[in-house]
Amino acid sequence: MMEYGLIGEKLGHSYSVPIHAQLGDYDYRLYERTEAAFEELMRRRAFKGLNVTIPYKQLALRLCDALSDTAREVGSVNTVVRREDGSLYGHNTDIGGFIALARRAGVEITGKKAVILGSGGTSLTAQAACRRLGAREIVVVSRRGPVDYDALYRDHAGAEVLINTTPVGMYPKNGGRAVEIERLGKLTGALDVIYNPDRTALILDAEARGLPCAGGLYMLVGQAREAAELFTGKPIPETETARIYRQLRGESLNLVLIGMPGSGKSSVGKALAAAMDRPFVDCDGEIERRAGKAIPAIFADEGEAAFRALESEVIADLGREKGAVIATGGGAILREANVRALRQNGAVLLLRRDLDALPMDGRPLSKSREALQAMWEARGPRYLRVADAVIDNNAAFERTVQAAREAFYEAAGH
C-alpha cells in the first residue's frame, strides 16, 4: 500500500516531493495515473493520504465519503485522507494557498472585478477565494464557456484582477499566453497558478506594466503545508511556507550574469557555480559549440545578424532550464525576447566594471575605448532596467563573488 503522494495525469514538473520532505517524516511520492486507475485506487483505498492535481480534483470530490466545508464551498478536492475506519475524507487546501499567494504578491482583490481564465478544478478554487476576499464581480473565461476569449475583450476589458488557472504557458510549452493583457487597460494585478516556469509570459507581461503579480510557487508551498497538517495531525507554523518557498526558489532559479564585454561574467560565473554546486553555462561558449567556430569567425563569415539569431536560439533553450549559473554575452539583452527568456526562470545580476578596465582583444565590437564608451551609453540603461541587482566588479574577486551570491539569494526570496 502506498503511503502519501501526489496523483495526477502528468507530473513531470512537480516540486511536491522536495516540499513534503521538509514538512513531515513520511514517504511521499509522485503517482501518474489514468482516470480509470485513479478511480480504482480511490475505491481500493490503498493509501494513507493523497494530494490530487489536474485533472482529477472534481472527480476526487465525488469519490470521497466525507467532505470538509471548504471542499464543498470550492467544489473540488485536492487532499484526501483515509481515516482509521477506512473512509475517505476530502478537503481543499488550494484555497488557503491561493489566498496566501495573493496577499504576499500584494494583489488586492476586495472590491475588484476579477477575471479567472479556465473552468477546471483550480478555477473553482480561485472563484471561491475571490468570493472570500470580497471581489466585486467574478468572471470565468474559457474557450467553450458562456464567456469566451472574444467576449473577454468585448465585454470585460475593465477587468481589474487577472488570474490564470489554465495550463497555457506551462513547461515545456514556455512562452504561451492565454490573453493579451495590453487589451485590459484597467488591470491592477495578476496571478498565475503555474510555477514552472517561475514567471510565465503572463507574469512577465504584468511585470513590464509595473503591476503586482506572482506565479504559483508560493501557493504550491502553502497548500502543501496545510495538506501536511492533515497527513500528520500536527500543526505546522505558517512561517514554514515562506521558508520553504525561499529555499526552493533559491535552488531552482538560474543565476544569470549580464554586463559589458569583458566585465568578468565568465570568471565570476565559474566561481559562483563552484561555490554553489551548480552547473555553469557560458552562452558564448555554447554559441561557438553549435556554430563550430569562434565568435570572431561568426562575425567575419556571417555577420552580426546571424550571430544574434544563434544567440537568441541558445538563450531560449537555456532560459527553460533550472538551477544553473548562466554567463551571457555583452549584447544578449539587446533583444527583448532574450530578456524574457532569461527572466522566466532567472534572477539577473549586472556585473559593473570600469570601462578603462575592460579588455578589447578578440572582441569584435570592443575595438577602442571610444567604442566601449558608446556601447555603454547605448546599452547601460537597458542593463540597469533588466537587472535585479548591480554588482561592482572593481573590488577584490572574492568580494565580487560573495556579493553576487548574496544578491542572488536576496532576489530569489522575493
SULCOR-V660766 format. One record per residue. N is the residue number from 0. RES is the residue in three letters. PHI is phi in whole degrees, -180 to 180 (none if undefined). D_FIRST is the distance of its C-alpha to the first C-alpha in whole Angstrom. Layout:
BEGIN
n:N res:RES phi:PHI d_first:D_FIRST
n:N res:RES phi:PHI d_first:D_FIRST
END
This chain:
BEGIN
n:0 res:MET phi:none d_first:0
n:1 res:MET phi:-69 d_first:4
n:2 res:GLU phi:-93 d_first:6
n:3 res:TYR phi:-133 d_first:10
n:4 res:GLY phi:173 d_first:12
n:5 res:LEU phi:-108 d_first:14
n:6 res:ILE phi:-123 d_first:14
n:7 res:GLY phi:-169 d_first:18
n:8 res:GLU phi:-79 d_first:20
n:9 res:LYS phi:-137 d_first:21
n:10 res:LEU phi:-130 d_first:20
n:11 res:GLY phi:-61 d_first:22
n:12 res:HIS phi:-95 d_first:25
n:13 res:SER phi:-74 d_first:22
n:14 res:TYR phi:-104 d_first:23
n:15 res:SER phi:-63 d_first:20
n:16 res:VAL phi:-61 d_first:18
n:17 res:PRO phi:-64 d_first:21
n:18 res:ILE phi:-67 d_first:22
n:19 res:HIS phi:-67 d_first:19
n:20 res:ALA phi:-61 d_first:19
n:21 res:GLN phi:-97 d_first:23
n:22 res:LEU phi:-105 d_first:21
n:23 res:GLY phi:-171 d_first:19
n:24 res:ASP phi:-93 d_first:17
n:25 res:TYR phi:-144 d_first:14
n:26 res:ASP phi:-84 d_first:11
n:27 res:TYR phi:-126 d_first:12
n:28 res:ARG phi:-136 d_first:12
n:29 res:LEU phi:-98 d_first:14
n:30 res:TYR phi:-132 d_first:13
n:31 res:GLU phi:-83 d_first:16
n:32 res:ARG phi:-140 d_first:15
n:33 res:THR phi:-71 d_first:18
n:34 res:GLU phi:-61 d_first:19
n:35 res:ALA phi:-63 d_first:18
n:36 res:ALA phi:-68 d_first:15
n:37 res:PHE phi:-64 d_first:14
n:38 res:GLU phi:-60 d_first:16
n:39 res:GLU phi:-63 d_first:13
n:40 res:LEU phi:-61 d_first:10
n:41 res:MET phi:-64 d_first:12
n:42 res:ARG phi:-73 d_first:13
n:43 res:ARG phi:-79 d_first:10
n:44 res:ARG phi:57 d_first:9
n:45 res:ALA phi:-92 d_first:5
n:46 res:PHE phi:-164 d_first:6
n:47 res:LYS phi:-96 d_first:8
n:48 res:GLY phi:-160 d_first:11
n:49 res:LEU phi:-136 d_first:12
n:50 res:ASN phi:-99 d_first:16
n:51 res:VAL phi:-119 d_first:17
n:52 res:THR phi:-129 d_first:20
n:53 res:ILE phi:-50 d_first:23
n:54 res:PRO phi:-114 d_first:23
n:55 res:TYR phi:-110 d_first:20
n:56 res:LYS phi:-67 d_first:22
n:57 res:GLN phi:-77 d_first:24
n:58 res:LEU phi:-64 d_first:21
n:59 res:ALA phi:-60 d_first:19
n:60 res:LEU phi:-60 d_first:22
n:61 res:ARG phi:-73 d_first:22
n:62 res:LEU phi:-95 d_first:19
n:63 res:CYS phi:-85 d_first:18
n:64 res:ASP phi:-82 d_first:20
n:65 res:ALA phi:-141 d_first:22
n:66 res:LEU phi:-129 d_first:23
n:67 res:SER phi:-75 d_first:25
n:68 res:ASP phi:-60 d_first:29
n:69 res:THR phi:-65 d_first:28
n:70 res:ALA phi:-61 d_first:26
n:71 res:ARG phi:-65 d_first:28
n:72 res:GLU phi:-61 d_first:31
n:73 res:VAL phi:-74 d_first:29
n:74 res:GLY phi:90 d_first:28
n:75 res:SER phi:-156 d_first:25
n:76 res:VAL phi:-123 d_first:21
n:77 res:ASN phi:-118 d_first:20
n:78 res:THR phi:-139 d_first:18
n:79 res:VAL phi:-125 d_first:15
n:80 res:VAL phi:-122 d_first:14
n:81 res:ARG phi:-87 d_first:12
n:82 res:ARG phi:-77 d_first:15
n:83 res:GLU phi:-60 d_first:15
n:84 res:ASP phi:-83 d_first:16
n:85 res:GLY phi:90 d_first:13
n:86 res:SER phi:-76 d_first:16
n:87 res:LEU phi:-105 d_first:15
n:88 res:TYR phi:-108 d_first:18
n:89 res:GLY phi:-108 d_first:19
n:90 res:HIS phi:-139 d_first:22
n:91 res:ASN phi:-125 d_first:23
n:92 res:THR phi:-96 d_first:24
n:93 res:ASP phi:-62 d_first:26
n:94 res:ILE phi:-64 d_first:29
n:95 res:GLY phi:-65 d_first:29
n:96 res:GLY phi:-65 d_first:29
n:97 res:PHE phi:-66 d_first:31
n:98 res:ILE phi:-62 d_first:34
n:99 res:ALA phi:-62 d_first:33
n:100 res:LEU phi:-61 d_first:34
n:101 res:ALA phi:-61 d_first:37
n:102 res:ARG phi:-67 d_first:39
n:103 res:ARG phi:-65 d_first:38
n:104 res:ALA phi:-77 d_first:40
n:105 res:GLY phi:76 d_first:43
n:106 res:VAL phi:-90 d_first:42
n:107 res:GLU phi:-84 d_first:44
n:108 res:ILE phi:-107 d_first:43
n:109 res:THR phi:-55 d_first:45
n:110 res:GLY phi:76 d_first:48
n:111 res:LYS phi:-106 d_first:47
n:112 res:LYS phi:-88 d_first:46
n:113 res:ALA phi:-105 d_first:43
n:114 res:VAL phi:-109 d_first:42
n:115 res:ILE phi:-113 d_first:38
n:116 res:LEU phi:-89 d_first:37
n:117 res:GLY phi:107 d_first:35
n:118 res:SER phi:-131 d_first:33
n:119 res:GLY phi:-85 d_first:30
n:120 res:GLY phi:-62 d_first:27
n:121 res:THR phi:-72 d_first:28
n:122 res:SER phi:-62 d_first:32
n:123 res:LEU phi:-60 d_first:31
n:124 res:THR phi:-62 d_first:30
n:125 res:ALA phi:-63 d_first:33
n:126 res:GLN phi:-63 d_first:35
n:127 res:ALA phi:-64 d_first:34
n:128 res:ALA phi:-64 d_first:35
n:129 res:CYS phi:-65 d_first:38
n:130 res:ARG phi:-64 d_first:39
n:131 res:ARG phi:-60 d_first:38
n:132 res:LEU phi:-86 d_first:40
n:133 res:GLY phi:81 d_first:43
n:134 res:ALA phi:-60 d_first:43
n:135 res:ARG phi:-71 d_first:47
n:136 res:GLU phi:-151 d_first:45
n:137 res:ILE phi:-126 d_first:42
n:138 res:VAL phi:-120 d_first:42
n:139 res:VAL phi:-103 d_first:39
n:140 res:VAL phi:-113 d_first:40
n:141 res:SER phi:-150 d_first:39
n:142 res:ARG phi:-62 d_first:40
n:143 res:ARG phi:-118 d_first:40
n:144 res:GLY phi:-88 d_first:40
n:145 res:PRO phi:-63 d_first:43
n:146 res:VAL phi:-114 d_first:44
n:147 res:ASP phi:-96 d_first:44
n:148 res:TYR phi:-72 d_first:45
n:149 res:ASP phi:-66 d_first:48
n:150 res:ALA phi:-68 d_first:48
n:151 res:LEU phi:-57 d_first:47
n:152 res:TYR phi:-69 d_first:50
n:153 res:ARG phi:-78 d_first:52
n:154 res:ASP phi:-111 d_first:51
n:155 res:HIS phi:-132 d_first:49
n:156 res:ALA phi:-67 d_first:51
n:157 res:GLY phi:-87 d_first:51
n:158 res:ALA phi:-55 d_first:48
n:159 res:GLU phi:-106 d_first:47
n:160 res:VAL phi:-127 d_first:44
n:161 res:LEU phi:-115 d_first:42
n:162 res:ILE phi:-128 d_first:38
n:163 res:ASN phi:-99 d_first:36
n:164 res:THR phi:-118 d_first:32
n:165 res:THR phi:-89 d_first:33
n:166 res:PRO phi:-85 d_first:31
n:167 res:VAL phi:-65 d_first:35
n:168 res:GLY phi:97 d_first:36
n:169 res:MET phi:-81 d_first:32
n:170 res:TYR phi:-55 d_first:31
n:171 res:PRO phi:-93 d_first:32
n:172 res:LYS phi:-96 d_first:35
n:173 res:ASN phi:-58 d_first:36
n:174 res:GLY phi:97 d_first:40
n:175 res:GLY phi:-75 d_first:39
n:176 res:ARG phi:-142 d_first:40
n:177 res:ALA phi:-80 d_first:40
n:178 res:VAL phi:-138 d_first:44
n:179 res:GLU phi:-103 d_first:47
n:180 res:ILE phi:-72 d_first:47
n:181 res:GLU phi:-66 d_first:51
n:182 res:ARG phi:-89 d_first:51
n:183 res:LEU phi:-118 d_first:50
n:184 res:GLY phi:-73 d_first:53
n:185 res:LYS phi:-105 d_first:52
n:186 res:LEU phi:-60 d_first:48
n:187 res:THR phi:-118 d_first:48
n:188 res:GLY phi:-177 d_first:44
n:189 res:ALA phi:-146 d_first:41
n:190 res:LEU phi:-133 d_first:38
n:191 res:ASP phi:-132 d_first:35
n:192 res:VAL phi:-73 d_first:31
n:193 res:ILE phi:-67 d_first:31
n:194 res:TYR phi:-122 d_first:30
n:195 res:ASN phi:-138 d_first:30
n:196 res:PRO phi:-75 d_first:33
n:197 res:ASP phi:-61 d_first:34
n:198 res:ARG phi:-121 d_first:37
n:199 res:THR phi:-72 d_first:37
n:200 res:ALA phi:-58 d_first:41
n:201 res:LEU phi:-61 d_first:41
n:202 res:ILE phi:-70 d_first:41
n:203 res:LEU phi:-63 d_first:43
n:204 res:ASP phi:-63 d_first:45
n:205 res:ALA phi:-66 d_first:45
n:206 res:GLU phi:-59 d_first:46
n:207 res:ALA phi:-62 d_first:49
n:208 res:ARG phi:-90 d_first:50
n:209 res:GLY phi:76 d_first:50
n:210 res:LEU phi:-89 d_first:47
n:211 res:PRO phi:-60 d_first:44
n:212 res:CYS phi:-164 d_first:41
n:213 res:ALA phi:-168 d_first:38
n:214 res:GLY phi:-83 d_first:35
n:215 res:GLY phi:-91 d_first:31
n:216 res:LEU phi:-63 d_first:30
n:217 res:TYR phi:-65 d_first:31
n:218 res:MET phi:-62 d_first:29
n:219 res:LEU phi:-59 d_first:26
n:220 res:VAL phi:-69 d_first:26
n:221 res:GLY phi:-62 d_first:27
n:222 res:GLN phi:-70 d_first:24
n:223 res:ALA phi:-67 d_first:22
n:224 res:ARG phi:-62 d_first:23
n:225 res:GLU phi:-66 d_first:23
n:226 res:ALA phi:-64 d_first:20
n:227 res:ALA phi:-63 d_first:19
n:228 res:GLU phi:-62 d_first:21
n:229 res:LEU phi:-69 d_first:19
n:230 res:PHE phi:-66 d_first:16
n:231 res:THR phi:-96 d_first:18
n:232 res:GLY phi:73 d_first:20
n:233 res:LYS phi:-125 d_first:23
n:234 res:PRO phi:-70 d_first:26
n:235 res:ILE phi:-124 d_first:26
n:236 res:PRO phi:-58 d_first:30
n:237 res:GLU phi:-62 d_first:31
n:238 res:THR phi:-61 d_first:33
n:239 res:GLU phi:-66 d_first:29
n:240 res:THR phi:-60 d_first:29
n:241 res:ALA phi:-65 d_first:33
n:242 res:ARG phi:-65 d_first:32
n:243 res:ILE phi:-67 d_first:29
n:244 res:TYR phi:-58 d_first:30
n:245 res:ARG phi:-61 d_first:33
n:246 res:GLN phi:-66 d_first:31
n:247 res:LEU phi:-65 d_first:29
n:248 res:ARG phi:-68 d_first:32
n:249 res:GLY phi:-64 d_first:34
n:250 res:GLU phi:-78 d_first:32
n:251 res:SER phi:-93 d_first:32
n:252 res:LEU phi:-69 d_first:35
n:253 res:ASN phi:-78 d_first:38
n:254 res:LEU phi:-98 d_first:41
n:255 res:VAL phi:-109 d_first:44
n:256 res:LEU phi:-105 d_first:47
n:257 res:ILE phi:-123 d_first:50
n:258 res:GLY phi:153 d_first:54
n:259 res:MET phi:-62 d_first:58
n:260 res:PRO phi:-56 d_first:58
n:261 res:GLY phi:84 d_first:58
n:262 res:SER phi:-81 d_first:57
n:263 res:GLY phi:103 d_first:54
n:264 res:LYS phi:-62 d_first:51
n:265 res:SER phi:-70 d_first:50
n:266 res:SER phi:-69 d_first:51
n:267 res:VAL phi:-67 d_first:50
n:268 res:GLY phi:-62 d_first:46
n:269 res:LYS phi:-64 d_first:46
n:270 res:ALA phi:-66 d_first:46
n:271 res:LEU phi:-65 d_first:44
n:272 res:ALA phi:-62 d_first:41
n:273 res:ALA phi:-67 d_first:42
n:274 res:ALA phi:-69 d_first:42
n:275 res:MET phi:-102 d_first:39
n:276 res:ASP phi:55 d_first:37
n:277 res:ARG phi:-126 d_first:37
n:278 res:PRO phi:-70 d_first:38
n:279 res:PHE phi:-113 d_first:42
n:280 res:VAL phi:-129 d_first:43
n:281 res:ASP phi:-101 d_first:47
n:282 res:CYS phi:-58 d_first:47
n:283 res:ASP phi:-63 d_first:51
n:284 res:GLY phi:-64 d_first:49
n:285 res:GLU phi:-69 d_first:47
n:286 res:ILE phi:-62 d_first:50
n:287 res:GLU phi:-63 d_first:52
n:288 res:ARG phi:-64 d_first:49
n:289 res:ARG phi:-71 d_first:49
n:290 res:ALA phi:-80 d_first:52
n:291 res:GLY phi:74 d_first:53
n:292 res:LYS phi:-158 d_first:56
n:293 res:ALA phi:-72 d_first:57
n:294 res:ILE phi:-60 d_first:57
n:295 res:PRO phi:-57 d_first:61
n:296 res:ALA phi:-71 d_first:61
n:297 res:ILE phi:-62 d_first:59
n:298 res:PHE phi:-61 d_first:61
n:299 res:ALA phi:-69 d_first:64
n:300 res:ASP phi:-86 d_first:63
n:301 res:GLU phi:-124 d_first:61
n:302 res:GLY phi:92 d_first:62
n:303 res:GLU phi:-66 d_first:60
n:304 res:ALA phi:-61 d_first:59
n:305 res:ALA phi:-67 d_first:57
n:306 res:PHE phi:-61 d_first:56
n:307 res:ARG phi:-65 d_first:55
n:308 res:ALA phi:-65 d_first:53
n:309 res:LEU phi:-69 d_first:51
n:310 res:GLU phi:-60 d_first:50
n:311 res:SER phi:-65 d_first:49
n:312 res:GLU phi:-62 d_first:46
n:313 res:VAL phi:-65 d_first:45
n:314 res:ILE phi:-65 d_first:45
n:315 res:ALA phi:-60 d_first:43
n:316 res:ASP phi:-72 d_first:40
n:317 res:LEU phi:-67 d_first:40
n:318 res:GLY phi:-66 d_first:40
n:319 res:ARG phi:-82 d_first:36
n:320 res:GLU phi:-78 d_first:35
n:321 res:LYS phi:-135 d_first:33
n:322 res:GLY phi:70 d_first:34
n:323 res:ALA phi:-109 d_first:37
n:324 res:VAL phi:-103 d_first:41
n:325 res:ILE phi:-120 d_first:43
n:326 res:ALA phi:-101 d_first:47
n:327 res:THR phi:-98 d_first:49
n:328 res:GLY phi:-75 d_first:52
n:329 res:GLY phi:-60 d_first:55
n:330 res:GLY phi:-100 d_first:55
n:331 res:ALA phi:-60 d_first:52
n:332 res:ILE phi:-85 d_first:52
n:333 res:LEU phi:-70 d_first:55
n:334 res:ARG phi:-103 d_first:53
n:335 res:GLU phi:-63 d_first:51
n:336 res:ALA phi:-61 d_first:48
n:337 res:ASN phi:-66 d_first:48
n:338 res:VAL phi:-60 d_first:47
n:339 res:ARG phi:-65 d_first:45
n:340 res:ALA phi:-62 d_first:43
n:341 res:LEU phi:-74 d_first:43
n:342 res:ARG phi:-80 d_first:42
n:343 res:GLN phi:-61 d_first:39
n:344 res:ASN phi:-132 d_first:37
n:345 res:GLY phi:-141 d_first:40
n:346 res:ALA phi:-100 d_first:42
n:347 res:VAL phi:-106 d_first:45
n:348 res:LEU phi:-115 d_first:48
n:349 res:LEU phi:-93 d_first:51
n:350 res:LEU phi:-90 d_first:53
n:351 res:ARG phi:-107 d_first:57
n:352 res:ARG phi:-134 d_first:60
n:353 res:ASP phi:-54 d_first:63
n:354 res:LEU phi:-58 d_first:65
n:355 res:ASP phi:-65 d_first:67
n:356 res:ALA phi:-95 d_first:64
n:357 res:LEU phi:-82 d_first:63
n:358 res:PRO phi:-74 d_first:63
n:359 res:MET phi:-122 d_first:65
n:360 res:ASP phi:-63 d_first:65
n:361 res:GLY phi:71 d_first:63
n:362 res:ARG phi:-118 d_first:62
n:363 res:PRO phi:-57 d_first:63
n:364 res:LEU phi:-101 d_first:64
n:365 res:SER phi:-107 d_first:65
n:366 res:LYS phi:-85 d_first:68
n:367 res:SER phi:-162 d_first:70
n:368 res:ARG phi:-63 d_first:70
n:369 res:GLU phi:-64 d_first:71
n:370 res:ALA phi:-65 d_first:68
n:371 res:LEU phi:-66 d_first:66
n:372 res:GLN phi:-63 d_first:68
n:373 res:ALA phi:-65 d_first:68
n:374 res:MET phi:-65 d_first:64
n:375 res:TRP phi:-65 d_first:63
n:376 res:GLU phi:-62 d_first:65
n:377 res:ALA phi:-80 d_first:63
n:378 res:ARG phi:-99 d_first:60
n:379 res:GLY phi:-52 d_first:60
n:380 res:PRO phi:-59 d_first:59
n:381 res:ARG phi:-71 d_first:56
n:382 res:TYR phi:-54 d_first:55
n:383 res:LEU phi:-68 d_first:55
n:384 res:ARG phi:-68 d_first:53
n:385 res:VAL phi:-75 d_first:50
n:386 res:ALA phi:-74 d_first:50
n:387 res:ASP phi:-80 d_first:47
n:388 res:ALA phi:-158 d_first:49
n:389 res:VAL phi:-114 d_first:52
n:390 res:ILE phi:-115 d_first:53
n:391 res:ASP phi:-76 d_first:56
n:392 res:ASN phi:-110 d_first:56
n:393 res:ASN phi:-103 d_first:60
n:394 res:ALA phi:-89 d_first:59
n:395 res:ALA phi:-60 d_first:57
n:396 res:PHE phi:-56 d_first:55
n:397 res:GLU phi:-62 d_first:52
n:398 res:ARG phi:-67 d_first:53
n:399 res:THR phi:-62 d_first:52
n:400 res:VAL phi:-62 d_first:49
n:401 res:GLN phi:-66 d_first:48
n:402 res:ALA phi:-64 d_first:49
n:403 res:ALA phi:-66 d_first:47
n:404 res:ARG phi:-64 d_first:44
n:405 res:GLU phi:-65 d_first:44
n:406 res:ALA phi:-66 d_first:46
n:407 res:PHE phi:-63 d_first:42
n:408 res:TYR phi:-68 d_first:40
n:409 res:GLU phi:-64 d_first:42
n:410 res:ALA phi:-66 d_first:42
n:411 res:ALA phi:-67 d_first:38
n:412 res:GLY phi:-80 d_first:38
n:413 res:HIS phi:-93 d_first:40
END
